């Protein structure tokens, strides 16, 4: 396994001032254990400070660095150079912004617009059940929690929504719909009718084509399609 790699990055770029779009190519020599965010930073430092991209935590917890690499949505902070070479069997990578929201500049997209879908699914307790009389904590049994705790690990990176063949149109999207299903499974939620109306509404779960692309690309390895299937069954 080589210590360094000579890779080529073909960036889709966009300038909002001129409204011009173009592809710009960079050649870099980098270590195999560098993440793609490190490669982007190296390009900023050594070749082009104008290249714009997003990141925050860089620990796969915030979801802000979601991008498209050779057609696959993923997190730039997770992808190592040597893993990318092995996964895509190439040293050339086409880097594009995710398509679930409007592009602001280069790889930076308007995540507020993307979050409109999540907000529409109301990913919070709408009508929490009252706390039990013996205290101010609502306790959930481990057995009940186990049925949906996996879905609570979603970081809303929108990789699943980008891969979904339905969410660019009338579907709220896999992550948004999963957040509604999770609250239906949550014993603290009493607004079952309102949630069912969301689930089976015009932008709801029946827009899902069960392609399972959402589960395939999820960086947190959540089986999103499983929770959407539970929503289709409606057994809550």
C-alpha positions in Angstrom: 0.0 0.0 0.0 1.6 3.3 -1.1 2.2 6.1 1.5 1.3 8.8 -0.9 -1.1 9.1 -3.9 -1.2 11.3 -6.9 -4.9 12.1 -7.3 -6.9 14.3 -9.6 -10.0 16.2 -8.3 -12.5 17.6 -10.8 -14.6 20.1 -8.9 -18.0 21.4 -10.1 -17.7 25.1 -9.3 -20.3 27.9 -9.2 -19.9 31.6 -8.7 -23.1 33.3 -7.5 -21.9 36.8 -8.5 -21.4 35.9 -12.2 -23.8 32.9 -12.1 -21.2 31.0 -14.0 -20.6 27.2 -13.6 -17.5 25.3 -14.6 -15.4 22.3 -13.8 -11.9 22.9 -12.4 -9.2 20.3 -12.1 -6.6 20.1 -9.3 -3.7 17.6 -9.1 -2.4 16.9 -5.6 0.0 14.5 -4.0 -1.4 13.4 -0.6 -1.0 10.8 2.1 -3.4 7.9 2.0 -4.8 8.5 5.5 -5.8 12.1 4.7 -9.5 12.7 4.6 -11.1 14.5 1.7 -11.6 17.6 3.9 -7.9 17.6 4.5 -7.3 17.4 0.8 -9.7 20.3 0.2 -7.8 22.4 2.8 -4.5 21.5 1.2 -5.9 22.9 -2.1 -7.0 26.0 -0.3 -3.6 26.5 1.2 -1.4 25.6 -1.7 -3.4 26.1 -5.0 -6.7 28.0 -4.7 -8.0 29.8 -1.7 -11.3 30.6 -3.5 -12.5 27.0 -3.6 -15.5 26.9 -1.3 -16.7 23.9 0.7 -18.5 23.2 4.0 -17.5 21.5 7.2 -18.0 21.9 10.9 -17.3 19.1 13.4 -15.3 16.9 11.0 -16.2 13.9 13.1 -19.2 12.7 11.1 -21.7 14.2 13.6 -22.9 17.4 12.0 -23.5 16.3 8.4 -22.4 19.6 6.9 -19.7 18.2 4.7 -22.0 16.0 2.5 -20.8 16.0 -1.1 -21.0 13.8 -4.2 -17.9 11.8 -5.1 -18.1 10.0 -8.4 -21.8 10.1 -8.2 -22.1 8.8 -4.6 -23.3 11.0 -1.7 -21.0 10.8 1.3 -19.3 12.8 4.1 -16.0 14.4 3.1 -14.7 14.1 6.7 -15.1 10.3 6.7 -13.6 9.4 3.3 -9.9 8.6 3.4 -7.8 9.0 0.2 -6.7 5.4 0.1 -10.3 4.2 0.8 -11.6 6.3 -2.0 -9.0 4.9 -4.4 -10.0 1.3 -3.4 -13.7 2.0 -3.4 -13.9 3.7 -6.8 -10.9 2.0 -8.3 -9.5 5.2 -9.7 -7.3 8.1 -8.8 -9.6 10.6 -10.5 -12.6 12.0 -8.5 -15.5 14.1 -9.7 -16.5 16.3 -6.8 -20.0 17.9 -6.9 -22.3 19.4 -4.3 -25.3 17.5 -3.1 -28.4 18.2 -5.1 -31.1 18.3 -2.4 -30.7 22.1 -1.9 -29.7 25.1 -4.1 -26.0 25.7 -4.5 -24.7 28.9 -2.9 -21.1 28.6 -4.0 -19.0 25.6 -5.3 -19.8 22.8 -2.8 -21.7 24.9 -0.4 -25.5 24.4 -0.5 -28.4 26.1 1.3 -28.9 23.6 4.1 -31.7 25.8 5.5 -33.7 24.9 2.4 -32.9 21.2 2.9 -34.0 21.4 6.5 -37.4 22.8 5.4 -38.3 19.1 4.6 -37.2 17.9 8.1 -39.1 20.7 9.8 -42.2 19.8 7.8 -42.1 16.3 9.3 -42.0 17.8 12.9 -39.1 15.8 14.3 -40.0 16.6 17.9 -42.7 15.5 20.4 -45.8 17.3 19.3 -47.9 16.3 22.3 -45.7 14.7 25.0 -47.4 12.3 27.4 -47.5 13.7 31.0 -44.7 12.6 33.3 -45.5 9.7 35.5 -46.7 10.6 39.0 -43.7 9.1 40.7 -41.3 11.6 39.2 -40.5 14.0 36.4 -38.9 11.4 34.1 -40.7 9.5 31.5 -38.9 6.1 31.5 -38.8 4.0 28.3 -38.0 0.3 28.7 -34.8 -0.9 27.0 -36.9 -3.3 24.9 -39.0 -0.4 23.5 -36.1 1.8 22.9 -34.2 -0.9 21.1 -36.9 -0.9 18.3 -36.1 2.7 17.2 -32.8 3.9 18.8 -30.9 3.2 15.6 -32.9 5.9 13.8 -32.1 8.5 16.5 -28.5 8.4 15.3 -29.4 10.3 12.1 -27.4 13.5 11.6 -29.4 14.9 8.7 -26.5 14.9 6.3 -29.1 14.4 3.5 -27.0 11.7 1.8 -30.0 9.5 1.8 -32.3 12.2 0.4 -29.8 12.9 -2.3 -29.7 9.2 -3.3 -33.4 8.8 -3.1 -35.2 8.5 -6.5 -38.3 10.2 -5.0 -37.2 13.0 -2.6 -36.3 15.6 -5.2 -39.9 15.9 -6.2 -43.0 15.5 -3.9 -41.5 13.2 -1.2 -40.3 14.9 2.0 -37.3 12.6 1.9 -36.1 9.4 3.8 -34.5 11.2 6.8 -37.5 13.5 7.3 -40.0 10.7 7.0 -37.9 8.5 9.3 -38.0 11.2 12.0 -41.8 11.1 11.8 -41.9 7.3 12.1 -39.6 7.4 15.1 -41.9 9.7 16.9 -44.8 7.4 16.1 -42.8 4.6 17.8 -41.9 6.8 20.7 -44.3 6.0 23.6 -44.1 9.6 24.8 -45.8 10.9 21.7 -49.6 11.2 22.0 -50.3 13.1 18.7 -50.7 9.9 16.8 -53.4 11.1 14.4 -51.5 14.2 13.4 -48.4 12.1 12.8 -50.4 9.5 10.8 -51.8 12.4 8.7 -48.2 13.4 8.0 -47.1 9.9 7.3 -49.8 9.2 4.7 -50.1 12.8 3.3 -49.3 14.0 -0.2 -45.6 14.1 0.6 -45.6 11.1 2.8 -44.2 7.6 2.9 -46.1 6.2 -0.1 -43.9 8.4 -2.3 -41.1 6.0 -1.3 -40.2 3.5 -4.1 -38.4 1.1 -1.7 -35.2 1.3 -3.8 -33.1 1.1 -0.5 -30.6 3.6 -1.8 -31.1 5.5 1.5 -29.8 2.6 3.6 -26.9 1.9 1.1 -25.4 5.4 1.4 -26.2 6.3 5.0 -22.8 7.2 6.7 -24.2 6.1 10.1 -25.2 2.8 8.7 -28.9 3.2 9.6 -31.3 0.9 7.8 -33.5 3.8 6.8 -35.6 1.7 4.5 -36.6 -0.5 7.4 -38.2 2.4 9.2 -39.9 3.6 6.1 -41.3 0.1 5.6 -42.6 0.2 9.2 -44.3 3.5 8.2 -45.9 1.8 5.2 -47.2 -1.0 7.4 -48.6 1.5 9.9 -48.3 -0.8 12.9 -47.7 1.6 15.8 
